[in-house]
Amino acid sequence: MSIQPVQAFEPPYVMSVFTSVRTEDSSGYAETLARMEEIVRANPGFLGYESARTPGGLGITVAYFRDHESMATWRQDLEHQAAHYPGPRAG
């Protein structure tokens, strides 16, 4: 199996880089991931993403967007925010 990066995009574009850590209890993860992909792909400014994960569960994802506005739309999506913080937030 050959691993290839996403095809280069024509500039300008912006990137969002984020990390995650998978826990032993990954119940619901696949469903949440599928829903997040559905939402982000509906964003007209979304270009694609690359993701890698270590055997220990640390993940790094780079998401590409046409502009800051489309990236902000993704960042501000309420379902996306809930997926980041599935439990009660301190504060």
Chimera marker file (.cmm) of the C-alpha trace (Angstrom):
<marker_set name="trace">
<marker id="1" x="0.000" y="0.000" z="0.000" r="1" g="1" b="0" radius="0.5"/>
<marker id="2" x="1.384" y="3.375" z="-1.002" r="1" g="1" b="0" radius="0.5"/>
<marker id="3" x="0.639" y="6.425" z="1.146" r="1" g="1" b="0" radius="0.5"/>
<marker id="4" x="0.335" y="9.646" z="-0.822" r="1" g="1" b="0" radius="0.5"/>
<marker id="5" x="-0.254" y="13.204" z="0.375" r="1" g="1" b="0" radius="0.5"/>
<marker id="6" x="-3.236" y="15.091" z="-0.960" r="1" g="1" b="0" radius="0.5"/>
<marker id="7" x="-2.661" y="16.702" z="-4.322" r="1" g="1" b="0" radius="0.5"/>
<marker id="8" x="-1.248" y="20.227" z="-4.076" r="1" g="1" b="0" radius="0.5"/>
<marker id="9" x="-3.856" y="22.969" z="-4.222" r="1" g="1" b="0" radius="0.5"/>
<marker id="10" x="-3.584" y="26.152" z="-6.205" r="1" g="1" b="0" radius="0.5"/>
<marker id="11" x="-2.782" y="29.040" z="-3.821" r="1" g="1" b="0" radius="0.5"/>
<marker id="12" x="-4.067" y="30.843" z="-2.011" r="1" g="1" b="0" radius="0.5"/>
<marker id="13" x="-5.426" y="28.485" z="0.610" r="1" g="1" b="0" radius="0.5"/>
<marker id="14" x="-5.266" y="28.165" z="4.390" r="1" g="1" b="0" radius="0.5"/>
<marker id="15" x="-4.638" y="25.174" z="6.614" r="1" g="1" b="0" radius="0.5"/>
<marker id="16" x="-5.919" y="24.096" z="9.982" r="1" g="1" b="0" radius="0.5"/>
<marker id="17" x="-3.598" y="21.753" z="11.876" r="1" g="1" b="0" radius="0.5"/>
<marker id="18" x="-4.881" y="19.917" z="14.918" r="1" g="1" b="0" radius="0.5"/>
<marker id="19" x="-3.955" y="17.004" z="17.123" r="1" g="1" b="0" radius="0.5"/>
<marker id="20" x="-6.100" y="14.432" z="18.865" r="1" g="1" b="0" radius="0.5"/>
<marker id="21" x="-5.570" y="11.493" z="21.172" r="1" g="1" b="0" radius="0.5"/>
<marker id="22" x="-7.711" y="8.392" z="20.846" r="1" g="1" b="0" radius="0.5"/>
<marker id="23" x="-8.615" y="6.721" z="24.117" r="1" g="1" b="0" radius="0.5"/>
<marker id="24" x="-9.230" y="3.038" z="24.693" r="1" g="1" b="0" radius="0.5"/>
<marker id="25" x="-12.980" y="3.715" z="24.712" r="1" g="1" b="0" radius="0.5"/>
<marker id="26" x="-13.546" y="4.748" z="21.115" r="1" g="1" b="0" radius="0.5"/>
<marker id="27" x="-17.261" y="4.001" z="21.086" r="1" g="1" b="0" radius="0.5"/>
<marker id="28" x="-19.034" y="6.297" z="18.658" r="1" g="1" b="0" radius="0.5"/>
<marker id="29" x="-15.776" y="7.487" z="17.086" r="1" g="1" b="0" radius="0.5"/>
<marker id="30" x="-16.455" y="6.070" z="13.611" r="1" g="1" b="0" radius="0.5"/>
<marker id="31" x="-19.945" y="7.565" z="13.535" r="1" g="1" b="0" radius="0.5"/>
<marker id="32" x="-18.713" y="10.961" z="14.700" r="1" g="1" b="0" radius="0.5"/>
<marker id="33" x="-15.888" y="10.928" z="12.147" r="1" g="1" b="0" radius="0.5"/>
<marker id="34" x="-18.333" y="10.082" z="9.354" r="1" g="1" b="0" radius="0.5"/>
<marker id="35" x="-20.636" y="12.931" z="10.401" r="1" g="1" b="0" radius="0.5"/>
<marker id="36" x="-17.754" y="15.437" z="10.607" r="1" g="1" b="0" radius="0.5"/>
<marker id="37" x="-16.625" y="14.449" z="7.098" r="1" g="1" b="0" radius="0.5"/>
<marker id="38" x="-20.169" y="14.917" z="5.825" r="1" g="1" b="0" radius="0.5"/>
<marker id="39" x="-20.379" y="18.397" z="7.358" r="1" g="1" b="0" radius="0.5"/>
<marker id="40" x="-16.951" y="19.626" z="6.255" r="1" g="1" b="0" radius="0.5"/>
<marker id="41" x="-17.384" y="18.327" z="2.694" r="1" g="1" b="0" radius="0.5"/>
<marker id="42" x="-20.575" y="20.418" z="2.436" r="1" g="1" b="0" radius="0.5"/>
<marker id="43" x="-18.425" y="23.522" z="3.018" r="1" g="1" b="0" radius="0.5"/>
<marker id="44" x="-17.757" y="24.977" z="-0.476" r="1" g="1" b="0" radius="0.5"/>
<marker id="45" x="-14.325" y="26.211" z="0.637" r="1" g="1" b="0" radius="0.5"/>
<marker id="46" x="-13.130" y="22.832" z="1.933" r="1" g="1" b="0" radius="0.5"/>
<marker id="47" x="-10.360" y="21.394" z="-0.263" r="1" g="1" b="0" radius="0.5"/>
<marker id="48" x="-9.288" y="18.206" z="1.527" r="1" g="1" b="0" radius="0.5"/>
<marker id="49" x="-7.289" y="16.840" z="4.424" r="1" g="1" b="0" radius="0.5"/>
<marker id="50" x="-4.395" y="14.600" z="5.439" r="1" g="1" b="0" radius="0.5"/>
<marker id="51" x="-4.296" y="12.652" z="8.674" r="1" g="1" b="0" radius="0.5"/>
<marker id="52" x="-1.852" y="10.352" z="10.438" r="1" g="1" b="0" radius="0.5"/>
<marker id="53" x="-2.013" y="8.472" z="13.736" r="1" g="1" b="0" radius="0.5"/>
<marker id="54" x="0.655" y="6.796" z="15.851" r="1" g="1" b="0" radius="0.5"/>
<marker id="55" x="0.125" y="3.306" z="17.283" r="1" g="1" b="0" radius="0.5"/>
<marker id="56" x="-0.270" y="5.008" z="20.692" r="1" g="1" b="0" radius="0.5"/>
<marker id="57" x="-3.275" y="7.016" z="19.475" r="1" g="1" b="0" radius="0.5"/>
<marker id="58" x="-1.816" y="10.478" z="18.802" r="1" g="1" b="0" radius="0.5"/>
<marker id="59" x="-3.285" y="11.882" z="15.612" r="1" g="1" b="0" radius="0.5"/>
<marker id="60" x="-2.352" y="14.907" z="13.505" r="1" g="1" b="0" radius="0.5"/>
<marker id="61" x="-4.693" y="16.228" z="10.840" r="1" g="1" b="0" radius="0.5"/>
<marker id="62" x="-4.109" y="19.010" z="8.331" r="1" g="1" b="0" radius="0.5"/>
<marker id="63" x="-7.288" y="20.364" z="6.745" r="1" g="1" b="0" radius="0.5"/>
<marker id="64" x="-7.140" y="22.665" z="3.710" r="1" g="1" b="0" radius="0.5"/>
<marker id="65" x="-9.601" y="25.468" z="2.988" r="1" g="1" b="0" radius="0.5"/>
<marker id="66" x="-9.843" y="27.994" z="0.173" r="1" g="1" b="0" radius="0.5"/>
<marker id="67" x="-9.911" y="30.977" z="2.582" r="1" g="1" b="0" radius="0.5"/>
<marker id="68" x="-10.172" y="32.075" z="6.207" r="1" g="1" b="0" radius="0.5"/>
<marker id="69" x="-13.938" y="32.505" z="5.936" r="1" g="1" b="0" radius="0.5"/>
<marker id="70" x="-14.564" y="28.882" z="4.947" r="1" g="1" b="0" radius="0.5"/>
<marker id="71" x="-12.185" y="27.673" z="7.667" r="1" g="1" b="0" radius="0.5"/>
<marker id="72" x="-14.029" y="29.839" z="10.228" r="1" g="1" b="0" radius="0.5"/>
<marker id="73" x="-17.359" y="28.381" z="9.092" r="1" g="1" b="0" radius="0.5"/>
<marker id="74" x="-16.000" y="24.910" z="9.863" r="1" g="1" b="0" radius="0.5"/>
<marker id="75" x="-14.481" y="25.960" z="13.183" r="1" g="1" b="0" radius="0.5"/>
<marker id="76" x="-17.756" y="27.596" z="14.287" r="1" g="1" b="0" radius="0.5"/>
<marker id="77" x="-20.033" y="24.690" z="13.301" r="1" g="1" b="0" radius="0.5"/>
<marker id="78" x="-21.864" y="23.629" z="16.481" r="1" g="1" b="0" radius="0.5"/>
<marker id="79" x="-21.720" y="19.887" z="15.733" r="1" g="1" b="0" radius="0.5"/>
<marker id="80" x="-17.999" y="20.202" z="15.056" r="1" g="1" b="0" radius="0.5"/>
<marker id="81" x="-17.502" y="22.034" z="18.358" r="1" g="1" b="0" radius="0.5"/>
<marker id="82" x="-19.513" y="19.376" z="20.207" r="1" g="1" b="0" radius="0.5"/>
<marker id="83" x="-17.337" y="16.643" z="18.702" r="1" g="1" b="0" radius="0.5"/>
<marker id="84" x="-14.260" y="18.345" z="20.171" r="1" g="1" b="0" radius="0.5"/>
<marker id="85" x="-15.760" y="18.520" z="23.646" r="1" g="1" b="0" radius="0.5"/>
<marker id="86" x="-18.289" y="15.671" z="23.944" r="1" g="1" b="0" radius="0.5"/>
<marker id="87" x="-18.669" y="15.980" z="27.707" r="1" g="1" b="0" radius="0.5"/>
<marker id="88" x="-19.482" y="18.852" z="30.035" r="1" g="1" b="0" radius="0.5"/>
<marker id="89" x="-16.931" y="21.644" z="29.807" r="1" g="1" b="0" radius="0.5"/>
<marker id="90" x="-15.384" y="23.168" z="32.899" r="1" g="1" b="0" radius="0.5"/>
<marker id="91" x="-15.501" y="26.825" z="33.156" r="1" g="1" b="0" radius="0.5"/>
<link id1="1" id2="2" r="1" g="1" b="0" radius="0.2"/>
<link id1="2" id2="3" r="1" g="1" b="0" radius="0.2"/>
<link id1="3" id2="4" r="1" g="1" b="0" radius="0.2"/>
<link id1="4" id2="5" r="1" g="1" b="0" radius="0.2"/>
<link id1="5" id2="6" r="1" g="1" b="0" radius="0.2"/>
<link id1="6" id2="7" r="1" g="1" b="0" radius="0.2"/>
<link id1="7" id2="8" r="1" g="1" b="0" radius="0.2"/>
<link id1="8" id2="9" r="1" g="1" b="0" radius="0.2"/>
<link id1="9" id2="10" r="1" g="1" b="0" radius="0.2"/>
<link id1="10" id2="11" r="1" g="1" b="0" radius="0.2"/>
<link id1="11" id2="12" r="1" g="1" b="0" radius="0.2"/>
<link id1="12" id2="13" r="1" g="1" b="0" radius="0.2"/>
<link id1="13" id2="14" r="1" g="1" b="0" radius="0.2"/>
<link id1="14" id2="15" r="1" g="1" b="0" radius="0.2"/>
<link id1="15" id2="16" r="1" g="1" b="0" radius="0.2"/>
<link id1="16" id2="17" r="1" g="1" b="0" radius="0.2"/>
<link id1="17" id2="18" r="1" g="1" b="0" radius="0.2"/>
<link id1="18" id2="19" r="1" g="1" b="0" radius="0.2"/>
<link id1="19" id2="20" r="1" g="1" b="0" radius="0.2"/>
<link id1="20" id2="21" r="1" g="1" b="0" radius="0.2"/>
<link id1="21" id2="22" r="1" g="1" b="0" radius="0.2"/>
<link id1="22" id2="23" r="1" g="1" b="0" radius="0.2"/>
<link id1="23" id2="24" r="1" g="1" b="0" radius="0.2"/>
<link id1="24" id2="25" r="1" g="1" b="0" radius="0.2"/>
<link id1="25" id2="26" r="1" g="1" b="0" radius="0.2"/>
<link id1="26" id2="27" r="1" g="1" b="0" radius="0.2"/>
<link id1="27" id2="28" r="1" g="1" b="0" radius="0.2"/>
<link id1="28" id2="29" r="1" g="1" b="0" radius="0.2"/>
<link id1="29" id2="30" r="1" g="1" b="0" radius="0.2"/>
<link id1="30" id2="31" r="1" g="1" b="0" radius="0.2"/>
<link id1="31" id2="32" r="1" g="1" b="0" radius="0.2"/>
<link id1="32" id2="33" r="1" g="1" b="0" radius="0.2"/>
<link id1="33" id2="34" r="1" g="1" b="0" radius="0.2"/>
<link id1="34" id2="35" r="1" g="1" b="0" radius="0.2"/>
<link id1="35" id2="36" r="1" g="1" b="0" radius="0.2"/>
<link id1="36" id2="37" r="1" g="1" b="0" radius="0.2"/>
<link id1="37" id2="38" r="1" g="1" b="0" radius="0.2"/>
<link id1="38" id2="39" r="1" g="1" b="0" radius="0.2"/>
<link id1="39" id2="40" r="1" g="1" b="0" radius="0.2"/>
<link id1="40" id2="41" r="1" g="1" b="0" radius="0.2"/>
<link id1="41" id2="42" r="1" g="1" b="0" radius="0.2"/>
<link id1="42" id2="43" r="1" g="1" b="0" radius="0.2"/>
<link id1="43" id2="44" r="1" g="1" b="0" radius="0.2"/>
<link id1="44" id2="45" r="1" g="1" b="0" radius="0.2"/>
<link id1="45" id2="46" r="1" g="1" b="0" radius="0.2"/>
<link id1="46" id2="47" r="1" g="1" b="0" radius="0.2"/>
<link id1="47" id2="48" r="1" g="1" b="0" radius="0.2"/>
<link id1="48" id2="49" r="1" g="1" b="0" radius="0.2"/>
<link id1="49" id2="50" r="1" g="1" b="0" radius="0.2"/>
<link id1="50" id2="51" r="1" g="1" b="0" radius="0.2"/>
<link id1="51" id2="52" r="1" g="1" b="0" radius="0.2"/>
<link id1="52" id2="53" r="1" g="1" b="0" radius="0.2"/>
<link id1="53" id2="54" r="1" g="1" b="0" radius="0.2"/>
<link id1="54" id2="55" r="1" g="1" b="0" radius="0.2"/>
<link id1="55" id2="56" r="1" g="1" b="0" radius="0.2"/>
<link id1="56" id2="57" r="1" g="1" b="0" radius="0.2"/>
<link id1="57" id2="58" r="1" g="1" b="0" radius="0.2"/>
<link id1="58" id2="59" r="1" g="1" b="0" radius="0.2"/>
<link id1="59" id2="60" r="1" g="1" b="0" radius="0.2"/>
<link id1="60" id2="61" r="1" g="1" b="0" radius="0.2"/>
<link id1="61" id2="62" r="1" g="1" b="0" radius="0.2"/>
<link id1="62" id2="63" r="1" g="1" b="0" radius="0.2"/>
<link id1="63" id2="64" r="1" g="1" b="0" radius="0.2"/>
<link id1="64" id2="65" r="1" g="1" b="0" radius="0.2"/>
<link id1="65" id2="66" r="1" g="1" b="0" radius="0.2"/>
<link id1="66" id2="67" r="1" g="1" b="0" radius="0.2"/>
<link id1="67" id2="68" r="1" g="1" b="0" radius="0.2"/>
<link id1="68" id2="69" r="1" g="1" b="0" radius="0.2"/>
<link id1="69" id2="70" r="1" g="1" b="0" radius="0.2"/>
<link id1="70" id2="71" r="1" g="1" b="0" radius="0.2"/>
<link id1="71" id2="72" r="1" g="1" b="0" radius="0.2"/>
<link id1="72" id2="73" r="1" g="1" b="0" radius="0.2"/>
<link id1="73" id2="74" r="1" g="1" b="0" radius="0.2"/>
<link id1="74" id2="75" r="1" g="1" b="0" radius="0.2"/>
<link id1="75" id2="76" r="1" g="1" b="0" radius="0.2"/>
<link id1="76" id2="77" r="1" g="1" b="0" radius="0.2"/>
<link id1="77" id2="78" r="1" g="1" b="0" radius="0.2"/>
<link id1="78" id2="79" r="1" g="1" b="0" radius="0.2"/>
<link id1="79" id2="80" r="1" g="1" b="0" radius="0.2"/>
<link id1="80" id2="81" r="1" g="1" b="0" radius="0.2"/>
<link id1="81" id2="82" r="1" g="1" b="0" radius="0.2"/>
<link id1="82" id2="83" r="1" g="1" b="0" radius="0.2"/>
<link id1="83" id2="84" r="1" g="1" b="0" radius="0.2"/>
<link id1="84" id2="85" r="1" g="1" b="0" radius="0.2"/>
<link id1="85" id2="86" r="1" g="1" b="0" radius="0.2"/>
<link id1="86" id2="87" r="1" g="1" b="0" radius="0.2"/>
<link id1="87" id2="88" r="1" g="1" b="0" radius="0.2"/>
<link id1="88" id2="89" r="1" g="1" b="0" radius="0.2"/>
<link id1="89" id2="90" r="1" g="1" b="0" radius="0.2"/>
<link id1="90" id2="91" r="1" g="1" b="0" radius="0.2"/>
</marker_set>
